Amino acid sequence: MKFQHTVIESLATALPDEVLSSAEIERRLAPLYQRLRLPEGRLELMTGIRERRVWPAGTRPSDASAAAGRAVLAKSGLKAEQVELFIHAAVCRDMLEPATASFAHRKIGLPPTAQIFDLSNACLGWLNALTVAAGLIESGQIKCALVCSGENGGPLVDQTLQTLLTAPLDRNGIKPFFANLTIGSGAVAAVVCHESLLPADARAHRLRGGVARAATAHSELCQGDTHGADALTMQTDSEALLVAGVGLARETWAAFTAEFGGEWDRTICHQVGSTHRRKLYEALGLDLAKDFSTFETLGNTGSVALPATLAGAVEAGAVKGGDRVALLGIGSGLNSLMLAMEW
């Protein structure tokens, strides 16, 4: 897919104030660690994640998505009434029906003329939504879209802690739950529009296109679902998922570089942890010096992870005007989507 006229007009995050450290998670799991004789510090050592954020109890995904939506509109030169498409693109949703976009649309204060819907595809949802919005912009159907993701991983972490402390699990039995302890919470939003809506003197952050690949033979390696009214559950074969994910990323990268070239000023991958990043960059032959990461302090925030890291890189000056940026997305399913941008 290629785009000629689509730009990210503004980008913003909304992050919870409460911090949950890996050390605190291990403190809560002390009975399990003592029973299985597990060494303290293994969670941070194995993942590189020192901490993650947690929304207040009762926060809905629509609350998080709306917070990011309001934040990005506050930065934007465009007005809410110009938004013609609104997508809530997170893993987390308020409920099965209606769409979480319905609640977030009201909370942001978007116009009744905007088309709204949810788009969910594990950790790739926000990137997928970006391409959907771009396709409608390029075809002339709309000129302005708002793409939001709000992830609330707190209930998953809480449910996992309860399971690990109450179920009679051995060392092998806890492995499918380990990835849950890396999950964090956050929200991100972008105003995406046709270049004609920008002021004449504004820098255009252009979305040039991307390449997608699927490897659905591996769809059972990471599965999540609801667990009661407000809890979540997820089990992951982390080792097999890493191997399969890196293999799919290698295939996607080959097609991506054939289409858009191999020289990039900055590469940003989905934020899982230090081992995933190292294995991915080794497989693709990429320079870690060109990476920018947030997993150390945010953990894995699902669909929010990659775009929030892009926003962090821009804010830190690691991504500058004119930089060629490759966004390396991968999510359960397995699916990979890599996008090319000129910032």
Secondary structure, 3 states (H helix, E strand, C coil): CECCCEEEEEEEEECCCEEEEHHHHHHHCHHHHHHHCCCCCHHHHHHCCCEEEECCCCCCHHHHHHHHHHHHHHHCCCCHHHCCEEEECCCCCCCCCCCHHHHHHHHHCCCCCCEEEECCCHHHHHHHHHHHHHHHHHCCCCCEEEEEEEECCHHHHHHHHHHHHHCCCCHHHHHHHHHHHHECCEEEEEEEEEHHHCCCCCCCCEEEEEEEEECHHHCCCEEEEEECCCEEEEEECHHHHHHHHHHHHHHHHHHHHHHHCCCCCEEEECCCCHHHHHHHHHHHCCCHHHECCCHHHHCECHHHHHHHHHHHHHHCCCCCCCCEEEEEEEECCCEEEEEEEEC
